[in-house]
Amino acid sequence: MINQEEAEAFFNRMEQETKAENKRQKLFIKEAERALIKFAFNFFKEFKAYKKEWLPELKEDLHEGVVGMNEFMDIVINGNLDFEDANANDYKVPNFYDDGFYKKEIEKMKKANVYNADELAEFIDEMIALESFDKRKNDFLYGCHFTMKEQITKYFPEIIDLSSNAILNVNFTAYVNILNFNAAFIYVAFHKD
């Protein structure tokens, strides 16, 4: 049986640990959001002038993703998820960009022989432009993913002690949690009137 002094010391220690953890998580959220915004506007330098205008619209999706990642990390770090029986294939980050897709489309159109030379040249130019844009979107997506992972390892260094399945799940969850921000940025930058 513990005495009152020992119990008080225990609860004081727990209170300090909780405060420290809350501070770390708030800092993670703030710094991950800052790092992702910085990455986005450095990646698409041509949109830096719109940063102040776009931030309010982007912040909601960004904050939601970073907070979701923080909550997931809190659960994982505190050992409240068991990944022992997890299938590693369930946590694979997909490869968004298909290097051969546009080449295949161009070949199909050449074989279809439904376009004259000028129309075919225009179609090929469109496919090359689309391929370039898709590659850039892919590079942006995986750059955001990498930025999120950098922040995770910086603020949750104990990740190194997790099982390989848990780390794969963290990697996949980082990817999933940046998808909305990524889509919102692409929408605001390229599709919004």
C-alpha positions as CSV (number, residue, x, y, z in Angstrom):
1,M,0.0,0.0,0.0
2,I,1.3,3.4,-0.9
3,N,1.1,6.3,1.5
4,Q,-0.3,9.7,0.7
5,E,3.1,11.3,-0.1
6,E,3.9,8.5,-2.7
7,A,0.4,8.8,-4.2
8,E,0.8,12.6,-4.5
9,A,4.2,12.2,-6.1
10,F,2.8,9.7,-8.6
11,F,-0.1,12.0,-9.6
12,N,2.2,15.0,-9.9
13,R,4.6,13.0,-12.2
14,M,1.6,11.8,-14.3
15,E,0.4,15.4,-14.6
16,Q,3.8,16.6,-15.7
17,E,4.0,13.8,-18.3
18,T,0.6,14.6,-19.6
19,K,1.4,18.3,-19.9
20,A,4.7,17.4,-21.8
21,E,2.8,15.1,-24.1
22,N,0.1,17.7,-24.8
23,K,2.8,20.3,-25.6
24,R,4.6,17.9,-28.0
25,Q,1.4,17.1,-29.8
26,K,0.4,20.8,-30.2
27,L,3.9,21.5,-31.4
28,F,3.7,18.6,-33.9
29,I,0.4,19.9,-35.3
30,K,1.7,23.5,-35.6
31,E,5.0,22.5,-37.2
32,A,3.6,19.8,-39.5
33,E,1.0,22.4,-40.8
34,R,3.8,25.0,-41.2
35,A,6.1,22.5,-43.0
36,L,3.3,21.3,-45.4
37,I,2.3,24.9,-46.3
38,K,6.0,25.8,-46.8
39,F,6.5,22.8,-49.0
40,A,3.4,23.4,-51.1
41,F,4.3,27.0,-51.9
42,N,7.9,26.2,-52.5
43,F,6.9,23.3,-54.8
44,F,4.5,25.5,-56.8
45,K,6.5,28.7,-56.7
46,E,4.2,30.3,-59.3
47,F,1.5,30.5,-56.7
48,K,3.4,32.1,-53.8
49,A,1.7,35.4,-54.5
50,Y,-1.7,33.7,-53.6
51,K,-0.5,32.3,-50.3
52,K,-2.5,34.7,-48.0
53,E,-5.5,34.5,-50.2
54,W,-5.6,30.7,-50.3
55,L,-4.5,29.8,-46.8
56,P,-8.0,30.1,-45.2
57,E,-9.4,27.6,-47.8
58,L,-6.5,25.2,-47.4
59,K,-6.2,25.3,-43.6
60,E,-9.3,23.2,-42.9
61,D,-8.2,20.2,-44.9
62,L,-4.6,20.6,-43.8
63,H,-5.6,20.9,-40.1
64,E,-7.9,17.9,-40.3
65,G,-5.2,15.7,-41.8
66,V,-2.5,16.7,-39.4
67,V,-4.8,16.4,-36.3
68,G,-5.9,13.0,-37.6
69,M,-2.2,11.9,-37.9
70,N,-1.5,13.3,-34.4
71,E,-4.4,11.3,-33.0
72,F,-3.3,8.2,-34.8
73,M,0.3,8.6,-33.5
74,D,-1.0,9.1,-30.0
75,I,-2.8,5.8,-30.2
76,V,0.2,4.0,-31.8
77,I,2.8,5.3,-29.5
78,N,0.8,4.5,-26.4
79,G,0.5,0.9,-27.6
80,N,-3.2,0.9,-28.0
81,L,-3.1,-0.8,-31.4
82,D,-1.9,-4.2,-32.1
83,F,-0.3,-4.8,-35.6
84,E,1.0,-8.3,-34.9
85,D,-1.6,-10.0,-37.2
86,A,-1.8,-7.1,-39.7
87,N,-1.2,-7.8,-43.3
88,A,1.6,-5.6,-44.5
89,N,0.0,-5.5,-48.0
90,D,-2.9,-3.5,-46.5
91,Y,-0.6,-0.6,-45.7
92,K,1.1,-0.1,-49.1
93,V,1.2,3.4,-50.3
94,P,-0.1,3.3,-53.9
95,N,1.9,4.5,-56.9
96,F,-0.3,7.3,-58.3
97,Y,1.7,7.9,-61.5
98,D,1.6,5.4,-64.3
99,D,4.6,6.2,-66.4
100,G,3.3,4.3,-69.4
101,F,-0.4,5.3,-69.4
102,Y,-0.1,8.2,-71.9
103,K,2.2,6.4,-74.2
104,K,-0.4,3.6,-74.4
105,E,-3.1,6.1,-75.1
106,I,-1.1,7.7,-77.9
107,E,-0.3,4.3,-79.4
108,K,-4.1,3.4,-79.3
109,M,-5.0,6.5,-81.2
110,K,-2.3,6.0,-83.8
111,K,-3.5,2.5,-84.4
112,A,-7.2,3.6,-84.5
113,N,-6.3,5.7,-87.5
114,V,-9.3,8.0,-86.9
115,Y,-7.3,11.3,-86.8
116,N,-5.6,13.1,-89.6
117,A,-1.9,14.1,-89.0
118,D,-2.8,17.5,-87.6
119,E,-5.4,16.1,-85.2
120,L,-3.1,13.4,-84.1
121,A,-0.3,15.9,-83.4
122,E,-2.7,18.0,-81.3
123,F,-3.8,14.8,-79.4
124,I,-0.2,13.9,-78.8
125,D,0.5,17.4,-77.5
126,E,-2.5,17.2,-75.2
127,M,-1.3,13.8,-73.9
128,I,2.2,15.1,-73.3
129,A,0.8,18.1,-71.3
130,L,-1.5,15.9,-69.3
131,E,1.4,13.5,-68.5
132,S,3.6,16.4,-67.4
133,F,0.8,17.7,-65.2
134,D,0.1,14.2,-63.7
135,K,3.8,13.7,-63.0
136,R,3.9,17.1,-61.3
137,K,0.8,16.3,-59.2
138,N,2.4,13.0,-58.2
139,D,5.6,14.6,-57.2
140,F,3.7,17.1,-55.1
141,L,1.6,14.3,-53.5
142,Y,4.7,12.3,-52.5
143,G,6.5,15.5,-51.4
144,C,3.7,16.2,-49.0
145,H,3.8,12.6,-47.8
146,F,7.6,12.8,-47.2
147,T,7.1,16.2,-45.4
148,M,4.5,14.6,-43.1
149,K,6.8,11.6,-42.4
150,E,9.7,14.0,-41.6
151,Q,7.5,15.7,-39.0
152,I,6.4,12.4,-37.5
153,T,9.9,11.2,-37.0
154,K,11.0,14.6,-35.6
155,Y,8.2,14.7,-33.0
156,F,7.6,11.0,-32.4
157,P,11.2,9.6,-32.3
158,E,9.9,6.5,-30.4
159,I,8.5,5.4,-33.7
160,I,11.8,3.5,-34.2
161,D,10.7,1.1,-31.4
162,L,7.5,0.1,-33.2
163,S,7.1,-3.2,-35.1
164,S,7.6,-3.2,-38.9
165,N,3.8,-3.6,-39.4
166,A,3.2,-0.6,-37.2
167,I,5.7,1.5,-39.1
168,L,4.1,0.5,-42.4
169,N,0.7,1.5,-41.0
170,V,2.1,4.9,-39.8
171,N,3.5,5.4,-43.3
172,F,0.2,4.6,-45.0
173,T,-1.8,6.7,-42.5
174,A,0.6,9.7,-43.2
175,Y,-0.2,9.3,-46.9
176,V,-4.0,9.0,-46.3
177,N,-3.9,12.1,-44.0
178,I,-2.4,14.4,-46.6
179,L,-4.7,13.4,-49.4
180,N,-7.4,16.0,-48.6
181,F,-4.9,18.8,-48.3
182,N,-3.2,17.7,-51.5
183,A,-6.5,17.6,-53.4
184,A,-7.6,20.9,-51.9
185,F,-4.3,22.6,-53.0
186,I,-4.5,21.2,-56.5
187,Y,-8.2,22.3,-56.8
188,V,-7.5,25.8,-55.5
189,A,-4.4,26.2,-57.7
190,F,-5.6,24.7,-61.0
191,H,-9.4,24.2,-61.0
192,K,-11.0,27.0,-59.0
193,D,-12.5,29.9,-61.1
